[in-house]
């Protein structure tokens, strides 16, 4: 039961992150980098080569794909877990 609660919490967190990204990607991007980096080294000037090669649209697209795939995998695993619980429950009955 503990794993199911943890998986449900992870699914809710993933859904919240995807929705947050769809509503305001810039704040999600900033919060993500703020959690990973202790300083502001991830901030680059607008004319930096990295920013010109990979503009914000690139990261928005990657985040949408990654978040969607993560969410789809969590849903698939949740459905598989429910299916396995139902199958195991039917086998254990006399």
Residue pairs with C-beta under 8 A, 6 or more apart in sequence:
4 81
7 74
7 77
7 78
7 81
8 78
10 74
11 71
11 74
11 75
11 78
14 67
14 70
14 71
14 74
15 71
17 28
17 67
18 67
18 68
18 71
20 27
20 28
21 28
21 60
21 63
21 64
21 67
22 64
25 56
25 60
25 63
26 56
28 63
29 56
29 59
29 63
33 42
36 42
44 50
44 51
45 51
